[in-house]
Structure formats: structure tokens, C-alpha cells
Amino acid sequence: MRLGWLALLMGLMLVGCATANPSINPAKLAQAPEWQGRISVQVQGDAPSAMSAGFLLRGDASNGELDLYSPLGTTLGALQWTPQWVQLSDGGKHQYFNSLAELTEKTMGASLPVDAIFSWLQGRDRDAAGWQADLSALSQGTLTARRTDPTPEVTLRIKLDR
């Protein structure tokens, strides 16, 4: 279930206990967009799953970091990614994936539209196959997206801190 928490972002859909990798430019990330808040992902279907966590997201769909936190502020896991690799760190263990889509597919049972999520967070409507995003409450810090095709149905909710 712990990996389910990490898959959410996307998902995404972030970096506390990850080791630094020379492929990620810290200066570039310091100037990149940053979002913080709560995220939840629900996957329906034969093996339904749900996860919810606090998060800190930095970067973009190509290069970034995502930290996931429990309600008490404990780091649940961290993601770092570049075009070449995706690293998931969980309690000192590191796993590598070819893409964020592969990570979310293996851990949540459904891949998240990472490129679209970054666009949605910036208030830009972007098509993602099978997904419908509701950006109407983004000015209040709320983003909801739902995938209905292909199955299983997936609901992504993000509440940004203001």
C-alpha cells in the first residue's frame, strides 16, 4: 500500500530521502515552478486502490522531484526524474523505472497523465486521452481530474496550499 501512496504523483502523479543524482540540476530546479498541498488518487476496478498524501512538487514533466508526506509530516517517499530515468526512494530503498507512467502503472494500476497534470496545475487546459480535468476551482487551489477510458476509472484530486 505504501507504493500506492508514492504512485500518486503523478503521477504524476517528489525528494526528502532520495540521494542526489548528478543528472538533476539543483539550480534549475530552484527556479522551477513549485506546488504544495494534498493529493489523492482513487483507482476503481477489480483491485481498487486509494492513496492520499501531502506533497511538494518541483520541476516539470521532464525533470523534477516529488516528496510525499503523511498527515504527521513524515516523508513517505520521494521521486526524482529526468528524461533518462525515474527513481523512487522509500525508506532507504531505491527503485528505478523508465518513466513516470511506468511507475504509476506498476504501483497504482493506472498511469497518470504527467504532462497534462503540469499543464493543469498552471491553469492550462490540456487534452489527455480518456481524462477530463475540472479547472473551474483552480483559483481556490482545487484540481480534479477523472479518467473513464480505458478502465479502470481513476480520480485524481489535488488541493493546493495557498
C-alpha positions as CSV (number, residue, x, y, z in Angstrom):
1,M,0.0,0.0,0.0
2,R,3.0,2.3,0.6
3,L,3.9,2.2,-3.0
4,G,0.3,3.2,-3.9
5,W,0.9,6.4,-1.9
6,L,4.1,7.0,-3.9
7,A,2.5,6.5,-7.2
8,L,0.1,9.3,-6.8
9,L,2.1,11.6,-8.1
10,M,1.9,11.5,-10.6
11,G,1.6,10.7,-11.3
12,L,2.0,12.3,-11.7
13,M,1.4,12.0,-10.4
14,L,8.7,14.3,-5.1
15,V,12.6,14.2,-2.7
16,G,13.3,14.1,1.1
17,C,15.1,10.8,1.4
18,A,16.4,10.4,-2.1
19,T,20.0,10.6,-2.9
20,A,21.1,13.4,-5.1
21,N,21.7,12.4,-8.7
22,P,24.1,14.5,-10.8
23,S,21.7,14.4,-13.8
24,I,19.3,16.7,-12.0
25,N,20.4,20.3,-11.9
26,P,19.6,21.7,-8.5
27,A,20.0,25.3,-9.6
28,K,17.5,24.7,-12.4
29,L,15.0,23.1,-10.0
30,A,15.3,26.0,-7.6
31,Q,14.0,28.3,-10.4
32,A,11.3,25.8,-11.5
33,P,7.6,26.0,-10.5
34,E,6.7,24.5,-7.2
35,W,3.4,23.3,-5.8
36,Q,2.5,22.1,-2.3
37,G,-0.7,20.6,-0.8
38,R,-2.6,17.4,-0.6
39,I,-3.1,14.8,-3.3
40,S,-5.3,11.8,-3.6
41,V,-5.7,9.1,-6.3
42,Q,-8.5,6.6,-6.4
43,V,-8.5,3.7,-8.8
44,Q,-11.7,1.7,-9.3
45,G,-11.9,-1.8,-10.9
46,D,-11.1,-5.4,-9.9
47,A,-8.4,-4.3,-7.4
48,P,-9.5,-0.9,-6.2
49,S,-6.9,1.3,-4.5
50,A,-6.7,4.7,-3.0
51,M,-4.0,6.9,-1.6
52,S,-3.7,10.3,-0.1
53,A,-0.7,12.3,1.0
54,G,0.7,15.7,1.5
55,F,3.1,16.7,-1.3
56,L,5.8,19.1,-2.5
57,L,6.3,19.1,-6.3
58,R,9.1,20.9,-8.1
59,G,10.1,21.0,-11.7
60,D,8.2,19.9,-14.8
61,A,7.2,16.7,-16.7
62,S,10.8,16.2,-17.9
63,N,12.9,17.0,-14.8
64,G,11.6,17.1,-11.3
65,E,11.1,16.0,-7.7
66,L,8.1,14.9,-5.7
67,D,8.1,14.4,-1.9
68,L,5.1,12.7,-0.3
69,Y,4.2,13.1,3.4
70,S,2.0,11.5,6.0
71,P,-0.5,13.7,7.9
72,L,2.1,13.9,10.7
73,G,4.8,15.2,8.2
74,T,6.8,12.0,7.9
75,T,8.3,11.5,4.5
76,L,6.6,8.5,2.9
77,G,8.7,8.5,-0.2
78,A,10.4,10.6,-2.8
79,L,10.6,10.6,-6.6
80,Q,13.2,12.2,-8.8
81,W,13.0,12.1,-12.6
82,T,14.8,13.1,-15.8
83,P,14.2,12.1,-19.4
84,Q,16.6,9.1,-18.8
85,W,15.3,7.7,-15.5
86,V,12.8,7.8,-12.7
87,Q,13.9,7.0,-9.1
88,L,11.6,6.1,-6.3
89,S,13.1,6.2,-2.8
90,D,11.2,4.6,0.0
91,G,12.9,4.2,3.4
92,G,16.4,3.9,2.0
93,K,15.4,1.6,-0.8
94,H,15.7,2.9,-4.4
95,Q,13.8,1.6,-7.4
96,Y,14.3,2.7,-11.0
97,F,11.7,3.0,-13.8
98,N,11.8,4.0,-17.4
99,S,9.1,6.7,-17.0
100,L,6.6,8.2,-14.5
101,A,3.9,6.5,-16.5
102,E,5.5,3.1,-15.9
103,L,5.9,3.9,-12.2
104,T,2.3,4.9,-11.7
105,E,1.0,2.0,-13.8
106,K,3.0,-0.6,-11.7
107,T,2.2,1.0,-8.3
108,M,-1.4,2.2,-8.8
109,G,-2.7,0.0,-11.6
110,A,-3.2,3.1,-13.9
111,S,-0.8,5.5,-15.4
112,L,-1.3,9.2,-14.7
113,P,-1.0,11.9,-17.5
114,V,2.0,13.6,-16.1
115,D,2.5,16.2,-18.9
116,A,-1.2,17.2,-18.6
117,I,-1.0,17.4,-14.8
118,F,1.7,20.0,-15.0
119,S,-0.3,22.0,-17.5
120,W,-3.5,21.7,-15.4
121,L,-1.6,23.0,-12.3
122,Q,-0.6,26.0,-14.3
123,G,-4.2,26.6,-15.3
124,R,-3.9,25.5,-18.9
125,D,-6.5,23.0,-20.2
126,R,-4.7,20.2,-21.9
127,D,-6.1,17.1,-23.5
128,A,-5.1,13.8,-22.1
129,A,-6.6,10.6,-23.7
130,G,-9.5,9.4,-21.6
131,W,-9.2,12.2,-19.0
132,Q,-11.4,15.1,-18.1
133,A,-10.0,17.8,-15.9
134,D,-12.1,20.3,-13.9
135,L,-10.0,23.5,-13.6
136,S,-13.0,25.7,-12.5
137,A,-11.9,25.8,-8.8
138,L,-8.1,26.1,-9.5
139,S,-8.2,29.7,-8.4
140,Q,-9.3,28.3,-5.0
141,G,-6.5,25.7,-5.2
142,T,-8.5,22.7,-6.2
143,L,-8.0,20.5,-9.2
144,T,-10.0,17.4,-10.0
145,A,-9.4,15.1,-13.0
146,R,-11.2,11.8,-13.9
147,R,-10.2,9.1,-16.3
148,T,-13.1,7.0,-17.6
149,D,-11.5,5.4,-20.6
150,P,-9.8,3.0,-20.6
151,T,-10.9,1.2,-17.4
152,P,-10.3,1.2,-14.6
153,E,-11.8,4.6,-13.7
154,V,-9.3,6.9,-11.9
155,T,-10.0,10.0,-9.9
156,L,-7.2,12.5,-9.2
157,R,-7.7,15.3,-6.6
158,I,-5.2,18.0,-5.7
159,K,-5.7,20.7,-3.1
160,L,-3.0,23.3,-3.2
161,D,-1.9,25.2,-0.1
162,R,-2.3,29.0,-0.6
